[in-house]
Amino acid sequence: MMAINKKAGLPFWETKSLTEMSRKEWESLCDGCAKCCLHKLEDEDTGEVFYTRVVCQYLDEEKCSCTVYKERKRLVPDCVILTSGNLEDMGWMPGTCAYRLIIEGKPLPVWHPLISGSRDAIIASDNTVTGKVVSETFVHEEGYEEHIIDWTSDKESLEEG
């Protein structure tokens, strides 16, 4: 009797754990929204995280990509590099993040490049930071509070708060 592979034909993100993925598969999960590049503030008393519209100076806002990707940890020591080992501690990641969705057992959104086949869908869905942010080079760190935004999970986008 021949065993039937019920996973045949399913995409890798539905059949592999994050630790089983190749580097290429791992990198392709990133939808390129750049929401993780937003500076965040944490309330010391409650631990609540607030997002700001302030982004890393190395973010290319139009492409939503890091201009120093391979050197980012050296140039920005507090830059968080996602790994399968630290994702579960990243509750601050956006609700639309593919890494977070996979950990939570949820499907990727229809606009994700792996689903839609192109980056155009995420741009059309307005799920990138393009046009909504300001570089940290223009904002003093003590002024970040003035740039707090409301990240509404029901709309899955950034809005001014």
C-alpha positions in Angstrom: 0.0 0.0 0.0 1.3 3.4 -0.9 1.3 6.3 1.6 -0.4 9.4 0.4 1.4 12.7 1.1 -1.4 15.0 2.2 1.1 17.9 2.1 1.8 17.5 -1.6 1.1 20.6 -3.5 1.0 22.9 -0.5 3.4 25.8 -0.3 6.5 25.6 1.9 5.2 27.9 4.6 2.3 25.5 5.2 4.4 22.4 5.3 7.6 23.4 7.0 8.3 24.9 10.4 10.3 28.1 10.5 13.4 26.1 11.7 13.1 23.8 8.6 13.1 26.5 6.1 16.0 27.3 3.9 17.5 30.8 4.0 15.9 31.6 0.7 12.5 30.5 2.0 13.0 32.4 5.3 13.8 35.6 3.5 10.9 35.2 1.1 8.5 35.3 4.0 9.2 39.0 4.5 6.5 40.9 2.7 8.6 44.1 2.6 6.2 46.3 4.5 9.1 47.7 6.7 6.8 48.0 9.7 9.5 46.3 11.8 11.8 49.2 11.0 9.6 51.6 12.9 11.1 52.9 16.1 9.0 51.7 19.1 8.6 53.0 22.6 7.9 50.8 25.6 6.1 51.9 28.7 8.4 51.0 31.5 5.5 50.4 33.9 3.1 48.4 31.7 5.5 46.9 29.0 3.0 48.2 26.4 4.7 49.0 23.1 3.9 52.1 21.0 4.9 52.5 17.4 6.2 55.7 16.0 6.3 57.0 12.5 10.1 57.3 12.9 12.1 54.8 10.9 15.8 53.8 10.8 18.0 56.1 8.7 19.0 53.1 6.6 15.5 52.3 5.4 14.8 53.0 1.7 11.2 54.1 2.2 10.2 53.7 -1.5 11.5 50.1 -1.7 10.8 49.3 2.0 14.2 47.7 2.3 17.3 48.2 4.3 20.1 49.9 2.4 22.7 48.2 4.6 21.0 44.8 5.1 24.2 42.7 5.5 25.8 45.3 7.8 22.7 46.3 9.8 23.7 44.8 13.1 27.1 46.4 13.1 25.8 49.8 12.1 22.7 49.7 14.3 23.5 47.5 17.3 19.9 47.4 18.6 18.5 46.3 15.2 16.6 43.1 15.8 17.5 40.3 13.5 14.6 37.8 13.3 15.5 34.2 13.8 13.3 31.2 14.5 14.7 31.2 18.0 13.6 34.7 18.9 10.3 35.1 17.0 8.1 33.9 19.9 9.5 36.8 22.0 8.6 39.3 19.3 5.0 40.1 20.3 5.6 43.7 19.0 5.8 42.4 15.4 2.9 43.6 13.3 -0.2 41.4 13.1 0.4 41.1 9.3 3.9 39.8 9.6 4.3 36.4 7.9 6.7 35.2 10.6 4.2 36.0 13.3 1.2 34.6 11.3 3.0 31.3 10.8 3.8 31.0 14.5 0.1 31.7 15.3 -1.0 29.2 12.7 -2.7 31.8 10.5 -2.7 32.1 6.7 -0.8 34.7 4.9 -2.8 37.7 3.7 -3.9 37.8 0.0 -1.6 40.7 -0.7 1.5 38.9 0.5 4.0 38.5 -2.4 4.1 34.7 -1.9 0.3 34.6 -2.4 -0.2 37.4 -5.0 2.9 36.7 -7.0 4.1 40.3 -6.9 5.0 43.2 -4.7 2.2 45.3 -6.4 -0.5 43.8 -4.2 1.0 44.8 -0.9 1.6 48.3 -2.3 -2.0 48.5 -3.5 -3.3 47.2 -0.1 -1.5 50.1 1.5 0.3 47.8 3.9 3.8 49.4 3.6 5.2 52.3 5.5 5.8 54.3 2.3 4.6 57.8 2.6 3.8 57.5 6.3 7.1 57.8 8.0 10.0 60.1 8.8 13.7 59.2 9.0 15.3 59.2 12.5 17.8 61.7 11.0 15.1 64.3 11.2 13.8 63.6 14.7 15.6 63.8 18.0 15.1 60.7 20.1 13.4 62.7 22.8 10.8 63.8 20.3 9.7 60.3 19.3 6.7 60.5 21.6 5.3 63.2 19.3 5.3 60.7 16.5 3.4 57.9 18.1 0.9 56.3 15.7 -2.0 54.0 16.2 -1.5 50.7 14.6 -5.0 49.3 14.2 -5.0 45.5 13.8 -8.5 45.4 12.3 -7.3 47.5 9.4 -3.8 46.0 9.4 -2.3 49.3 8.4 -0.6 52.4 9.9 -2.7 55.4 10.8 -2.0 58.6 12.6 -3.1 58.5 16.2 
